[in-house]
């Protein structure tokens, strides 16, 4: 009697890419691609001497409500669904 060997299969690897355009007033329109599907995002960035911080939300993200939201102001989401912080190594 011979024992059959079981070799687990791995799911296909996903390929991600992020295309960003650094705009005025620290705005950041971006396109996030997963394999073939693309999704538009928008957000902000902070660039310093040693840091780069990026916060992105999908286009049409739910608007902020509550104490922080004032009438007539641009109501955008208060935190990003994608946040990246890079620090320079010296």
N, C-alpha and C positions, 0 to 999 in steps of 0.2 A: 504494500500500500504506500503510495507516494503522497506527500503533503503538497498541496498547491500553494505557491507563494502568492501573497497578496501585495500588490504594489499600489498604494494610494495615488490617485491622480490629483494634480494641482489644478485649481481653476485658472483660466487664462488671465495673464497679467493685464492690469488696466494701465493705460497710458494717460497721464494728465499733463496739461500744459496751461500756462497762464500768460495771456498777452495783456500788457498794461500800457497805458499812455498817461504819463505824468502831466497834469494840466495846471492851469492857474489856480491860485488860492488853495493849493494843496489838494485839489480834486484828483480822483483816480478812476477813470472809466476802465473796465477790464472785461476780458472774455475768458471764461474758464472752460476748458475742453476736457471731456472724459471720453477717451477713445474717439468716437466721431461726434457725439452730442456736444453742443455748445450752449453756454448759458451766459447772458449778459449780467455783469455786476457793476456796482459803483461804490465808491468809498472815498477815503481820505488817506493821506500819508503824512508822516512827520520825518523829515530828514535832518539829522544832526551830524556832528563831526564823527561820532563813534556809533551812532544808531540809525537804523531805518525801521520805522514802524508802519505797518499797512493794516487797514481795517476795511473789509469789503462786505457788502450785502448783496443778495440777488436783486435785480431790478424789480421794482414794485413791492419791496419789503414792507411789512406792516408799519404804519406810522406810529410814532411815539404819542402817548397820551398821558395825562396826569399833571402833576405839579410842574414838571419841567417844560411842558408844552404851553406856549402862549399863543393867543389869537393873532393871526396874521404872520406868524413866523413860519419858516420852512421846517416842516415836521418830518424829520428823518429818524430812522431807528436809532436807539441809543447805544447799541453795541453791535459789533459785526459778527456775521456768521463765519467769517474767515479772518483770523488775526495772525499776523506774522511779525515777529520782532527779531531783527538781526543786529548783532553787536560785533564791531571790529575787534579782532584779536591783535594785540601788539606784543 
